[in-house]
Amino acid sequence: MNSIGVFFQKTIRRIKAVPKFLKDKRVALWKKLLIALGLVYLVLPFDFIPPIIPVFGWLDDIILWLYLLYYLRDQLDSYDVPHSEALDVNYTVNSGEGEENE
């Protein structure tokens, strides 16, 4: 997959991790406030770039959220566990050493 595809996949995973991030009691309050203020900025009628032209009007919102997701990337990525770990599957792979194959 190309680098743009990987970028979008990581961004989507980080967005999906935000609710878990906000519910986690170990996360510092100021980091939760960053997310909350980012959400407030999305719904406020005030923007640094006025929404006169739709695509350019959303540009400041997109840049803000990409920065927030990048800034909090290490913590947000920690909520993205592989499917097998999420199911708490523990298994040991037997190397077959010292055993007879039938």
For each residue, the residues with C-beta under 8 A, 3 or more apart:
1: 5 6 9
2: 5 6
3: 6 7
4: 7 8
5: 1 2 8 9
6: 1 2 3 9 10
7: 3 4 10 11
8: 4 5 11 12
9: 1 5 6 12 13
10: 6 7 13 14 77
11: 7 8 14 15 66 69
12: 8 9 15 16
13: 9 10 16 17 76 77 80
14: 10 11 17 18 69 72 73 76 77 80
15: 11 12 18 69
16: 12 13 19 80
17: 13 14 20 21 76 77 79 80
18: 14 15 21 22 35 76
19: 16 22 23
20: 17 23 24 79
21: 17 18 24 27 31 32 35 72 75 76 79
22: 18 19 27 32 35
23: 19 20
24: 20 21 27 79
25:
26:
27: 21 22 24 31 32 75
28: 31 32
29: 32 33
30: 33 34
31: 21 27 28 34 35 72 75
32: 21 22 27 28 29 35 36
33: 29 30 36 37
34: 30 31 37 38 68 71 72
35: 18 21 22 31 32 38 39 68 72
36: 32 33 39 40
37: 33 34 40 41
38: 34 35 41 42 64 65 68
39: 35 36 42 43
40: 36 37 43 44
41: 37 38 44 61 64
42: 38 39 61 65
43: 39 40
44: 40 41 47
45:
46:
47: 44 50 51 57 60 61
48: 60
49: 56 57 59 60
50: 47 57
51: 47 54 57 58
52: 56 57
53: 56 57
54: 51 57 58
55: 58 59
56: 49 52 53 59
57: 47 49 50 51 52 53 54 60
58: 51 54 55 61 62
59: 49 55 56 62 63
60: 47 48 49 57 63 64
61: 41 42 47 58 64 65
62: 58 59 65 66
63: 59 60 66 67
64: 38 41 60 61 67 68
65: 38 42 61 62 68 69
66: 11 62 63 69 70
67: 63 64 70 71
68: 34 35 38 64 65 71 72
69: 11 14 15 65 66 72 73 76
70: 66 67 73
71: 34 67 68
72: 14 21 31 34 35 68 69 75 76
73: 14 69 70 76 77
74: 77 78
75: 21 27 31 72 78 79
76: 13 14 17 18 21 69 72 73 79 80
77: 10 13 14 17 73 74 80
78: 74 75
79: 17 20 21 24 75 76
80: 13 14 16 17 76 77
81: 85 86
82: 85 86
83: 86 87
84: 87 89
85: 81 82 88 89
86: 81 82 83
87: 83 84
88: 85
89: 84 85
90:
91:
92:
93:
94: 99
95:
96: 99 101
97:
98:
99: 94 96
100:
101: 96
102:
